[in-house]
């Protein structure tokens, strides 16, 4: 099962490795991966978790918090790229591209996510997603 390879790439925030791992997945494995990805949240270190959800951080901890948060958001963005790539129907991928994880994802990770989709999904799927995103943006 390619889940271990996909998870390792998410944990490392490795978009290139993710594309390789997902390209190795068969079309029948993608729905299983998608189900696993839906319930998976990337690791957030203790300081980042505490600062974000449990009452803040000290001034001395601020640089470590910012670094930890950036690393977490990058991992979450890589997870999002995997979700999109494992979404069977292009229309569902358009909807998934507008979920909350997108808003917090660093732009370089979003650009890398697009590159993953180009390497993993076929031309017809990508074209349908692109058209759907354009229609959504034109609303």
N, C-alpha and C positions, 0 to 999 in steps of 0.2 A: 504494500500500500504506500503510495507516495506521500501520505500525510506527514510522516516523520521528516521527509526532505522539505516539504512545504513549510512546516512549522520551524525548522531550523533556519530557513531563509527569512521567515517573518521575524524570528528572534534576533537575527543579525541585521535586519532592515536591508536585506540584500535583494534588490529588484532584479538584477541580472541573473542571480542564482534562482530566484523565484520563477522567472521566465523559463529557465532550463528545466526546473522541476515540473512545472505545469505542462510544458511541451511534452514531457515524458509520460504524463498521465493520459490514459485512454479516455475517449468520450464517455464511456460507461463509468469511469472513476470520478469524473468531474462532479456529478450530482452528490456523490458520497462526500467528496471534499467540501462542497458547498455547505452541506448540512453540518459538517464538523466546524467549518469556519464561522457559521452563524452563531455557534455557541462558544466560540473561542475569543478570549480577550487577551491581547499580548501582555507580557509581564510589565508591571509598573513597580519601580523600586520603592522601598519603604518611605523614604523622605518625600518623594513625589506624591505618593498616595496620601501620606499624612498631611502634607501641605495643601493638597487639592481638596481633600475630603474631611480632614480631621482638625483643622484649626490653624493652618498657616505654618510659617517657617521663620527662623530668626534671620537677621540681616546677614550673619555669617554663612547661613545655609543657602542664601539666595542664588549664588552662582551654581551650586550643585543642583538646586531645585530646577532652575532654568534648563540646565543640561539634561537632567533626568526627564523633564517634561518634553523637551525636544526629541529625545531618543524614543520616548513612549509614543509620541504622535507620529514619528517616522515609522515605527513598527505597526501602529494601527493603520497607517496609510498603505503599507505593504500588504497587510491583511485585506484591506479594501480592494486592492488591485487583484488579489487572489479571488476574492468574492466575485468581482466582475468577470474575471476570466473563467470562472467555474459556473457562471450563470448560463443555463441552457438557452433560454429565450432572450433574444436581443432586447425586446421590449421590457423585460424584467431587469436587464442590465441598466437600461436608461433610468428606471425607477431607483435602482440601487445606487446609481451615481449621484442621487440627490439625497441620500441619507446623511445623518449628522456627521459621520466620520469625515466626510469630504470637507466640511467647513474648517476643521482644525488641522487638516493635513498640510504640511509644508508644500509649497509649490513645486519644488524640485522632485518631491516624492510623487505628486500628481502627474508631472511630466513623465516620470519613470513608469508610472502605472500605465500611461498610454502606450509606452514602448512595449510593456509586457503584453498588452492586448494585441498589438501588432504582430508580435512573435508567436502568440499562442492561438489566436482565433482566426478563422477563415475570413476571406474577403467579404462574402455576403453578410456574415454576422456583423463584421465591423462597419460595413456600409449602413446597415439597418440601425445600429447604435448611433452612428454619426448623424444620420437623418433625424432620429428621435431626439437627440440632444439639441440639434438646431431648432426643431419644432418646439421643444420645451423652452429654449432660450427666447424664442420669438413671442412667447405669451405675454 
